[in-house]
Amino acid sequence: MSGERILILDDEADMVENCRRVLSHDGYQCLTTTDAEQALRMIESEPPDLVLTDLRMPTIDGLEMLGRVRELSPRTPVIMLTAFATVETAVAAVKAGAFDYLPKPFTLDQLRVTIERALGQRRLTLENLHLREQLQETYAFDNIIGRSPAMAQVFELVKKAARSEASILIVGESGTGKELIARAIHVNSRRAAEAFVPVDCASLPENLLESELFGHEKGSFTGAMTAKPGLVEVAHRGTLFLDELGELPAGLQVKLLRALQERQIRRVGGTKPNDVDIRVVSATNRDLREMSSKGAFREELYYRINVIAVELPPLRSRKGDVALLAHAFLKKYGFNHTTLRGFDVEAMAALEGYSWPGNVRELQNIIERACALAEGEMITLDDLPEHIHDSQPVSVSAEGQQVRRFDISFSLKEAREKWMGELETAYVQDILQRNGGNVSQAARAAGIDRKTFHRLLNKHHLR
């Protein structure tokens, strides 16, 4: 890649000049010196993309230079040049952190290939680092939307849990964001640089799930043409996320328990155990404690994966979060809508009053739909599905029952106008439906004239 900066250091001026001429011709920016101390000052001032240095120099030898470079710029690869090409010096250089070495005299092709390999690895390292930083920013706890007291308690718990190595069980209804929390735990843990491997325990039949989890050897079953590592092995040193753990068949529960206890797995058809170092995060929408008491889930496995329990609240009990989430999804799905900028009062009231049985996932789908249908600057009630129109403000009692709630931030007069308006909307819509959409019949049934009924239809955006 042209433009990358290479520092060339050698006590022989001819060697420095020859390398500079070749690499400059290839499009690299070359910094040159025969003085090791000056080279260190140049690296400290502005680290290059690669250092090409002689192994034997009068003041600072190449191995010491390598150590100093790694201190000043850890991600800068170093290639050693040596006229003393022995196994010992090569091994010492690579063990100390050199990318590679070139014995003098070397060909131009050898120089070019080695440099391109080193810079290619550096680009890949920086790209992975950038992606990891993006993931950490995306899944930072501060970026997970939720300001309700219920979610504040969840965030406080998972921040502490992420720092530990303990197994975590995330419990919550479908659509509450269990995998989002699992990923946030991973990227905020000491294992963030390693793999996050999700496994959907409900999506595969038992025979395939065993192979997916633990891998298989060649010829272990029909169709096993090659050996394949399982997802548990893929997650080595990282995080294994077991989604819908309650659906895991009984036979695999035993094998998983053994793997977690012994930190070893054995592939299907294999005889040799493989060591694994994994952190397990599980999720379920089922009551595993009750299942274990009835013998439907192994009790030992339940206690093994439930060291720290995180319970995600349903959206209907997260007061204030619906509006935050709705605006976040509007920003995500309304980006190609040139005029769309928010929700009108009736639309937001309907969203906040709905009970959200599908939780955050349902809200996301409805906002995506609304962004596709909206024609003006604001998402209106007409842009929302019919079943959202009839929603009433709800809350959840201590016994878990849904009960009607009232927003006491309104004055009595404002509240009366708001709820009377909703009652009027529901009444007009219902009587129109009962009369098969015939406006004249509906008006007579309501005891008003047809013109007044039309005004009510327009007022409440009813068709």
Helices and strands as residue ranges (DSSP letters): E 5-9, H 13-25, E 29-33, H 36-45, E 50-54, H 62-72, E 78-82, H 87-95, E 100-103, H 108-138, G 141-143, H 149-163, E 168-171, H 178-187, E 196-200, H 206-214, E 215-216, E 228-229, H 231-234, E 239-243, G 245-247, H 250-262, E 264-265, E 274-275, E 279-284, H 288-293, H 299-305, E 308-311, G 315-317, H 321-333, E 342-343, H 345-353, H 359-373, E 378-379, G 381-383, H 386-389, E 394-396, E 402-404, H 412-434, H 439-446, H 450-459
